[in-house]
Amino acid sequence: MQIRVKCSCGEGKCPEWAIVELQGTVEAQPAVQDRLQNLQIGLLCRPSSQEVYTLTVGYHELTGSKVPLKKPLLVLKKTKHSESHNQIGDASSSSRVELHVIGIIRHRILFKTRPKALISS
């Protein structure tokens, strides 16, 4: 089977994405277990022009850094196109699969230290 990969954004103009890598586990509270789709877990900021990022999750703040990936990753969207072949006595259909590039990932934001507790006064 042949799968075509199409990029309609032009050479070097694909949107840049990043991977957020956390050490440990993010657990949702039981009240929101059934609503995990589009759940906001925190606020990601880059407070300065440096490659230092902060992630605030509830009352915890994590500090991370931007790390390049060894090999870039593509973000793809899969589409299926149905093709029907109508011959006498044979009504068969086949599908053709295409992959569209919607983004490219060249970096990851790595949070490898323990979170700092935020205490309000």
C-alpha positions in Angstrom: 0.0 0.0 0.0 1.3 3.4 -0.9 0.7 6.3 1.5 1.3 9.8 0.2 2.6 12.6 2.4 1.6 16.1 1.4 2.7 19.4 2.8 0.7 22.5 1.7 2.5 25.0 4.0 5.5 25.4 1.8 9.2 24.8 2.3 10.3 25.8 5.8 6.9 27.3 6.7 5.4 24.4 8.7 4.1 25.5 12.1 6.7 24.7 14.9 5.4 22.5 17.7 7.2 21.3 20.8 7.0 18.3 23.1 6.5 19.0 26.8 8.3 16.3 28.8 7.6 15.9 32.5 9.3 13.5 34.9 6.7 11.6 37.0 2.9 11.4 36.6 0.1 13.9 36.2 -3.0 12.6 37.9 -6.4 14.2 37.4 -8.7 14.7 40.3 -11.7 12.3 40.4 -14.1 15.2 39.8 -12.7 15.7 36.2 -11.9 12.1 35.3 -14.7 12.0 32.7 -13.8 15.4 31.1 -10.1 14.9 30.2 -10.5 16.1 26.6 -9.2 19.7 26.3 -8.4 19.8 30.0 -6.1 22.6 30.9 -3.5 21.3 33.4 -1.3 24.4 33.8 0.2 27.5 32.4 3.4 27.4 30.4 5.5 30.6 30.2 8.9 31.8 29.0 9.5 34.7 31.4 12.7 35.9 29.7 14.4 35.8 26.4 16.5 32.9 27.5 15.6 29.3 26.8 14.1 28.8 30.3 10.5 27.9 30.7 8.2 27.7 33.7 5.1 25.5 34.1 2.6 26.3 36.8 0.4 23.4 37.8 -1.9 24.3 40.7 0.3 25.4 43.6 3.5 24.0 42.0 6.0 25.6 39.7 8.4 23.7 37.5 11.4 25.1 35.7 12.6 23.6 32.4 14.8 24.1 29.4 14.4 23.9 25.6 16.4 20.9 24.2 16.7 20.1 20.5 15.6 16.7 19.3 18.2 14.5 17.5 15.7 13.9 14.7 12.7 16.1 14.0 9.2 14.7 14.1 6.3 15.4 11.8 2.7 16.0 13.0 0.5 14.3 10.5 -3.3 14.2 9.8 -4.6 11.1 8.1 -7.3 11.3 5.5 -9.0 8.4 3.6 -10.4 8.8 0.1 -12.9 6.2 -1.1 -12.6 5.0 -4.7 -15.3 2.9 -6.2 -14.6 0.6 -9.1 -17.8 -0.3 -10.9 -17.4 -3.1 -13.4 -20.0 -5.4 -14.7 -20.8 -7.9 -12.0 -18.1 -6.4 -9.7 -19.0 -3.6 -7.3 -15.9 -3.2 -5.2 -14.5 -0.1 -3.5 -11.0 0.6 -2.2 -9.7 3.4 -0.1 -6.6 5.6 -0.6 -4.8 7.0 2.4 -3.0 10.4 2.4 -1.0 12.0 5.2 -1.0 15.8 5.5 1.8 17.6 7.4 0.3 20.0 9.9 3.4 20.7 12.0 7.0 19.8 12.7 8.6 19.2 16.1 12.3 20.2 16.4 12.5 20.8 20.2 11.3 19.5 23.5 10.8 21.4 26.7 12.3 19.3 29.5 11.2 19.6 33.1 13.6 17.4 35.0 13.7 19.0 38.5 11.3 18.7 41.4 8.5 21.3 41.5 8.8 24.3 43.7 5.8 24.9 46.0 4.0 28.3 45.6 2.8 29.7 48.8 0.5 32.7 48.8 0.4 35.1 51.6 
